[in-house]
């Protein structure tokens, strides 16, 4: 999907294809400049009277209708490796439209998705964080990079459109300031906040979901309140997630759940993430009953969503009411990038003795990163 500049104005006629009228004065000097996957188009308007708007087309399909004085348009996330034709047409008040002027652009991207660690890889001590970093390193061999917090000066949305941070530790105290010190230093928070405010997208997993507060996605009084960091124990059941919230907000077709295998342990369909065995009970997610809302909504899920500009995508497998949120999609706003926060205990990257549903863990992770990398 093309990400468009928020300053652009879209009119109701933006999907209308006018017939070209050769006699009408056309735009000129159409140029394109690329910066990573960003494409900036510029053009000159004719001096003719009666201009009503400007149409921009991509490979013949309209992608925007702009105001009459527009001379530039930005595509933030063009697909790399494609030879794309961009066309600009001038619309007149009598409904006529000029012939188009076209420029061809081939985007070559060197961007890499990033995983940010609080310390060098070989200094990680938690088995889940080690397993997650190993999976990332092996999965994103050519288009991924692992950064430590002292390397964030190079982090930009152009170079690194997605950042993944996962913290999953035994004995951690609740509260974002109790996360690993390297992740919550003033310099690190400033760098990460600057990154998301510049349009960078971020995936926060397990205890790292608490970073939604200092990064500006949530006020402190809406921070995750369901928290665990104990050693866990042996369980015989299956830990699954329900993506049909309240059995009426159905997100099973959402991109991050594509290809996950289902589980029939409940009357409703769920996705299994963790099987029987020795498991840590490390939730870091939301109790919707604990909050006070000023936003309207049919239930607490809707109120939380409207209060915080987000969508609750998943909850515990056994939950069918409006009490709990486990995976939340925070929408972009005011130039800030998107955030997916997954605080479900079932999202455990290394289950001692093996996890029969580990493929779902990996697929969910890959899907989430791909979704944020669109």
Secondary structure by P-SEA (a helix, b strand, c coil): ccccccccccccccccccccccccccccbbbbbbcccbbbbbbbbcccccccbbbbbcccccccccccccccccccccccccbbbbbbbbbccccccccccbbbbbbbbcbbbbbbbcccccccccaaaaaaaaaaaaaacccbbbbccccccccccccccbbbbbbbbccccccccccccccccaaaaaaaaaaaaabbbbbbccccccccccccccccccccccccccbbbbbcbbbbbbcccccccccccccccccbbbbccccbbbbbcccccccccccccccccccccccccccaaaaaaaacccccccccccccccccccbbbbbbcccbbbbbbbbcccccccccccccaaaaaaaaaaaaaaaaac
